[in-house]
Amino acid sequence: MKRRNLGKLAMGVAFSAGLLGASFAQAQTPATTPLFAGKTPLRIIVGYPPGGATDRVARIVADKLQHKLGNPVIVENKPGAGGRLSAQYVKNAPASQPTLLIANPAVMVVAPLVFPDSGYDPEKDFQSVSEVNRYEFGVAVSSAVPVKELSHLFAWLKANPDRANFGVPATGSLPHFFSLMLGETAKVPVEVVGYKGSGPLLTDLMGGQVPIAVDTFDTQIAQHEAGKLRVLATSGAKRSPMAPSIPTLKELGVNLVGTGWNTLFAPQSMAPATVQRLSELVQEVMKDPDTQQKFVASKLEPVVSSAAQTDAMLKAYRQQWAPVVKRSGFKP
């Protein structure tokens, strides 16, 4: 082949490669039109300090959502009053500042029932965007408690009523009321001991200062696997994929199922069409295999849920838990 023809061939290959490269780059660049004007960020408010389960969930979702949204997504921690301050903050967020709340049942179901001055009404002040994950509770015992099965625990409690202390991560939390439900269902005495978080509770459980703990299962599994405590049962409708060898309460004859969740909410000031679009984008995020893998790695169950499905879940949840909370007579 003549040198001139070789040169033309090289130029043609280079040109074609350039076109392919440009096409590939365009394919990799998000074509999303920003949902909010300019570079206005969407803020996700977390009512707890950094590092907890709700915070981890918010950051996984925020990282993925900003690529679909076309706007930055910023996670802000505003802890205080068991998460109620974050709900008050988002309720009053101006329409010019796109803001979502990520909250659990303690904030959106329990608090309004036990705090008359909570400062917000979950049903009137917020719109559901999407549920993003669920979690179950674990019934765990210290290695100092001489039982390995739930039925043995109930027998031990009846024989040692002075030791029927159930540690929970906070008074007024869902594990608090679940402990009371467990005691009622199994006909065993229960004295709830509230802690300031899962960390101190785990420390005392492993040290034998409290014999039993009810907490979110994701906080217990690592220590269970390390042999530092024993999870006797979980509260889900089916066995947890994180630990399929641990039975559910229902399997063991205790007709009780209880789960918690983290859900995204928008204030009433946000346009319904915007809420709907956010819900659609969050669902896309939650269907993403990488997102699901990150949730599983954090010992959390990812959920894909529309706004309407989330509303239905919340309605059923309130019907289940409101009578339990009221019957307990709990006062802050």
C-alpha positions as CSV (number, residue, x, y, z in Angstrom):
1,M,0.0,0.0,0.0
2,K,1.3,3.4,-0.8
3,R,2.4,5.7,2.0
4,R,-0.3,8.3,1.0
5,N,-3.1,5.7,1.3
6,L,-1.7,4.6,4.7
7,G,-1.9,8.1,5.9
8,K,-5.5,8.4,4.7
9,L,-6.4,5.1,6.5
10,A,-4.8,6.3,9.7
11,M,-6.6,9.6,9.6
12,G,-9.9,7.7,9.0
13,V,-9.4,5.3,11.9
14,A,-8.5,8.2,14.2
15,F,-11.6,10.2,13.0
16,S,-13.8,7.1,13.6
17,A,-12.3,6.5,17.0
18,G,-12.9,10.1,17.9
19,L,-16.6,9.8,16.9
20,L,-16.9,6.6,18.9
21,G,-15.2,8.2,21.8
22,A,-17.5,11.2,21.7
23,S,-20.6,9.0,21.4
24,F,-19.4,6.9,24.4
25,A,-18.7,10.0,26.4
26,Q,-22.2,11.3,25.6
27,A,-23.7,8.0,26.6
28,Q,-21.9,8.1,29.9
29,T,-23.0,11.7,30.7
30,P,-26.3,12.0,32.5
31,A,-28.8,13.8,30.2
32,T,-31.0,14.7,33.2
33,T,-32.6,18.1,33.2
34,P,-32.3,19.5,36.7
35,L,-35.5,19.1,38.6
36,F,-34.7,22.3,40.6
37,A,-33.6,25.5,39.0
38,G,-29.9,26.1,38.5
39,K,-27.7,24.3,40.9
40,T,-30.2,24.4,43.8
41,P,-29.3,21.5,46.1
42,L,-31.9,19.1,47.5
43,R,-31.3,18.6,51.2
44,I,-32.1,15.4,53.1
45,I,-32.5,16.0,56.8
46,V,-31.5,13.3,59.3
47,G,-32.7,13.6,62.9
48,Y,-29.8,11.7,64.3
49,P,-26.0,12.1,64.5
50,P,-23.8,10.8,61.7
51,G,-22.9,7.1,61.6
52,G,-26.2,5.6,62.6
53,A,-28.4,3.4,60.4
54,T,-30.7,6.3,59.3
55,D,-27.7,8.4,58.4
56,R,-26.1,5.6,56.4
57,V,-29.3,5.0,54.5
58,A,-29.6,8.8,53.7
59,R,-26.1,9.0,52.3
60,I,-26.4,5.9,50.1
61,V,-29.6,7.3,48.6
62,A,-28.3,10.9,48.3
63,D,-25.1,9.7,46.4
64,K,-27.2,7.9,43.8
65,L,-30.1,10.3,43.6
66,Q,-28.0,13.3,42.6
67,H,-26.9,11.6,39.4
68,K,-30.5,11.1,38.4
69,L,-31.8,14.4,39.8
70,G,-29.4,16.8,38.0
71,N,-29.0,18.7,41.3
72,P,-26.6,18.2,44.2
73,V,-28.1,16.3,47.1
74,I,-26.8,17.2,50.5
75,V,-27.3,15.2,53.7
76,E,-27.7,17.4,56.8
77,N,-27.8,16.0,60.4
78,K,-30.1,17.9,62.8
79,P,-30.3,15.7,65.9
80,G,-32.3,16.4,69.0
81,A,-35.5,15.4,70.8
82,G,-35.4,11.9,69.4
83,G,-35.6,13.1,65.8
84,R,-38.5,15.5,66.4
85,L,-36.4,18.6,65.8
86,S,-35.7,17.4,62.3
87,A,-39.4,16.9,61.5
88,Q,-40.2,20.4,62.8
89,Y,-37.4,21.8,60.6
90,V,-38.6,20.2,57.4
91,K,-42.2,21.1,58.1
92,N,-41.2,24.7,58.1
93,A,-38.8,24.6,55.2
94,P,-39.6,27.3,52.6
95,A,-40.7,26.2,49.1
96,S,-37.5,27.9,47.7
97,Q,-35.3,25.4,49.5
98,P,-36.0,21.8,48.4
99,T,-35.9,19.7,51.5
100,L,-36.8,16.1,52.4
101,L,-37.0,14.4,55.7
102,I,-35.8,10.8,56.2
103,A,-37.5,9.4,59.3
104,N,-38.4,6.2,61.1
105,P,-41.5,5.2,63.1
106,A,-40.3,6.8,66.3
107,V,-40.6,10.2,64.6
108,M,-43.6,9.7,62.4
109,V,-45.8,7.3,64.4
110,V,-44.8,7.1,68.1
111,A,-43.8,10.7,68.9
112,P,-47.1,12.4,67.9
113,L,-48.9,9.9,70.1
114,V,-46.8,10.5,73.3
115,F,-45.7,14.1,72.8
116,P,-48.8,16.4,72.6
117,D,-46.5,19.3,71.7
118,S,-44.4,17.4,69.1
119,G,-44.7,20.4,66.8
120,Y,-45.9,18.6,63.7
121,D,-48.7,16.3,62.4
122,P,-47.2,13.5,60.2
123,E,-50.5,13.2,58.2
124,K,-51.1,16.9,57.7
125,D,-47.7,18.4,57.4
126,F,-45.9,15.9,55.2
127,Q,-46.2,14.1,51.9
128,S,-44.8,10.6,51.4
129,V,-42.1,10.3,48.8
130,S,-40.9,6.7,49.2
131,E,-40.0,4.0,51.7
132,V,-36.4,3.1,51.2
133,N,-35.6,0.3,53.7
134,R,-37.0,-1.9,56.4
135,Y,-35.5,-3.5,59.4
136,E,-36.5,-6.0,62.0
137,F,-35.8,-6.4,65.7
138,G,-33.7,-9.0,67.5
139,V,-34.3,-10.5,70.9
140,A,-30.8,-11.0,72.3
141,V,-29.4,-12.2,75.6
142,S,-26.2,-11.8,77.4
143,S,-23.8,-14.8,77.4
144,A,-24.3,-14.7,81.2
145,V,-28.0,-15.8,80.8
146,P,-28.1,-19.6,80.7
147,V,-30.5,-20.0,77.8
148,K,-30.1,-20.8,74.1
149,E,-33.7,-20.9,73.0
150,L,-36.6,-18.5,73.3
151,S,-38.8,-21.0,75.2
152,H,-36.0,-21.4,77.7
153,L,-35.8,-17.6,78.1
154,F,-39.5,-17.4,78.9
155,A,-39.1,-20.1,81.5
156,W,-36.1,-18.4,83.0
157,L,-37.9,-15.1,83.2
158,K,-40.8,-16.7,85.1
159,A,-38.4,-18.3,87.5
160,N,-36.4,-15.0,87.8
161,P,-38.9,-12.2,87.6
162,D,-36.5,-9.8,89.3
163,R,-34.2,-10.1,86.3
164,A,-36.9,-9.5,83.6
165,N,-35.1,-6.3,82.5
166,F,-35.3,-5.7,78.7
167,G,-32.8,-3.1,77.5
168,V,-33.8,-0.9,74.6
169,P,-31.9,1.8,72.8
170,A,-34.3,4.6,74.0
171,T,-37.4,4.9,76.0
172,G,-40.4,5.6,73.8
173,S,-38.7,3.8,70.9
174,L,-40.2,1.1,68.8
175,P,-38.1,-1.6,70.6
176,H,-39.6,-0.3,73.8
177,F,-43.1,-1.0,72.7
178,F,-42.1,-4.2,71.0
179,S,-40.7,-5.4,74.3
180,L,-44.0,-4.7,76.0
181,M,-45.9,-6.5,73.2
182,L,-43.5,-9.5,73.5
183,G,-44.2,-9.6,77.3
184,E,-47.9,-9.5,76.8
185,T,-48.0,-12.2,74.1
186,A,-45.7,-14.6,75.9
187,K,-47.2,-13.8,79.3
188,V,-43.9,-12.9,80.9
189,P,-43.1,-9.9,83.1
190,V,-41.1,-7.1,81.3
191,E,-39.3,-4.1,82.8
192,V,-38.1,-1.8,80.1
193,V,-34.7,-0.2,80.6
194,G,-34.0,2.7,78.3
195,Y,-30.5,3.6,77.1
196,K,-29.1,6.5,75.1
197,G,-28.5,4.6,71.9
198,S,-27.6,1.1,70.7
199,G,-23.9,1.5,71.6
200,P,-24.3,1.8,75.4
201,L,-27.0,-0.9,75.3
202,L,-24.7,-3.4,73.4
203,T,-21.9,-2.7,75.9
204,D,-24.0,-3.4,78.9
205,L,-25.6,-6.5,77.3
206,M,-22.2,-8.0,76.5
207,G,-21.0,-7.1,79.9
208,G,-23.9,-8.7,81.6
209,Q,-25.3,-5.5,83.2
210,V,-28.6,-6.0,81.4
211,P,-29.7,-9.6,80.6
212,I,-31.9,-9.1,77.6
213,A,-32.0,-6.5,74.8
214,V,-34.5,-5.7,72.0
215,D,-33.0,-3.6,69.3
216,T,-32.7,-3.4,65.5
217,F,-31.2,-6.6,64.3
218,D,-28.5,-4.9,62.2
219,T,-26.9,-3.5,65.4
220,Q,-26.7,-7.1,67.0
221,I,-25.7,-9.3,64.2
222,A,-21.9,-8.7,64.3
223,Q,-21.7,-9.4,68.0
224,H,-23.9,-12.4,67.6
225,E,-21.6,-13.8,65.0
226,A,-18.6,-13.1,67.3
227,G,-20.2,-15.0,70.1
228,K,-20.4,-12.0,72.4
229,L,-24.2,-12.2,72.7
230,R,-27.0,-14.6,71.4
231,V,-29.9,-13.5,69.3
232,L,-32.6,-16.0,70.0
233,A,-35.2,-14.7,67.5
234,T,-36.0,-12.0,65.0
235,S,-39.3,-10.1,64.6
236,G,-39.7,-10.3,60.8
237,A,-42.4,-12.1,58.9
238,K,-39.6,-14.4,57.5
239,R,-36.1,-15.2,58.5
240,S,-33.5,-12.6,57.9
241,P,-31.2,-13.2,54.9
242,M,-28.4,-11.8,57.1
243,A,-28.7,-14.8,59.5
244,P,-31.0,-17.5,58.1
245,S,-30.2,-19.8,61.0
246,I,-32.0,-17.6,63.5
247,P,-35.7,-18.3,63.7
248,T,-38.5,-15.7,63.8
249,L,-40.7,-15.2,66.8
250,K,-43.7,-16.5,64.8
251,E,-41.9,-19.7,64.0
252,L,-41.3,-20.2,67.7
253,G,-45.0,-19.9,68.5
254,V,-45.1,-16.2,69.4
255,N,-47.7,-14.6,67.1
256,L,-45.9,-11.3,66.8
257,V,-44.3,-9.6,63.8
258,G,-42.7,-6.2,64.0
259,T,-40.6,-4.2,61.6
260,G,-39.3,-0.6,61.3
261,W,-38.4,1.5,58.3
262,N,-36.8,4.6,57.0
263,T,-38.9,6.7,54.7
264,L,-38.5,9.9,52.8
265,F,-41.1,12.6,53.3
266,A,-41.6,16.0,51.7
267,P,-43.2,19.1,53.4
268,Q,-46.6,20.1,52.3
269,S,-45.0,23.2,50.8
270,M,-43.5,21.1,48.0
271,A,-45.5,20.9,44.8
272,P,-47.3,17.5,44.4
273,A,-45.8,17.0,40.9
274,T,-42.3,17.5,42.3
275,V,-43.0,15.0,45.0
276,Q,-44.2,12.5,42.4
277,R,-41.1,13.0,40.3
278,L,-38.8,12.6,43.3
279,S,-40.7,9.4,44.2
280,E,-40.1,8.0,40.7
281,L,-36.4,8.8,40.9
282,V,-35.9,7.3,44.3
283,Q,-37.6,4.1,43.1
284,E,-35.1,4.0,40.2
285,V,-32.3,4.5,42.7
286,M,-33.6,1.6,44.9
287,K,-33.9,-0.7,41.9
288,D,-30.2,-0.2,41.1
289,P,-28.1,-3.3,41.9
290,D,-25.3,-1.3,43.3
291,T,-27.6,0.5,45.7
292,Q,-29.1,-2.8,46.8
293,Q,-25.6,-4.2,47.3
294,K,-24.7,-1.3,49.5
295,F,-27.8,-1.7,51.6
296,V,-27.2,-5.5,52.1
297,A,-23.5,-4.7,53.0
298,S,-24.9,-2.4,55.7
299,K,-27.2,-5.2,57.0
300,L,-30.3,-3.4,55.8
301,E,-33.2,-4.5,53.6
302,P,-33.7,-2.2,50.6
303,V,-37.3,-1.4,49.5
304,V,-38.8,-0.1,46.3
305,S,-42.0,1.8,47.1
306,S,-44.2,4.3,45.3
307,A,-45.7,7.3,47.2
308,A,-49.1,5.5,47.1
309,Q,-47.7,2.3,48.4
310,T,-45.9,4.2,51.2
311,D,-49.1,5.9,52.2
312,A,-50.8,2.5,52.5
313,M,-47.9,1.1,54.5
314,L,-48.1,4.1,56.9
315,K,-51.8,3.7,57.4
316,A,-51.5,0.0,58.2
317,Y,-48.5,0.7,60.5
318,R,-50.4,3.3,62.5
319,Q,-53.3,1.0,62.9
320,Q,-51.0,-1.7,64.3
321,W,-48.9,0.4,66.7
322,A,-51.2,3.2,67.9
323,P,-53.2,0.9,70.2
324,V,-50.0,-0.6,71.6
325,V,-48.5,2.8,72.4
326,K,-51.7,4.1,74.0
327,R,-52.3,0.9,76.0
328,S,-48.8,1.1,77.4
329,G,-49.6,4.4,79.2
330,F,-46.1,5.6,78.3
331,K,-45.4,9.1,79.4
332,P,-42.1,10.9,78.3
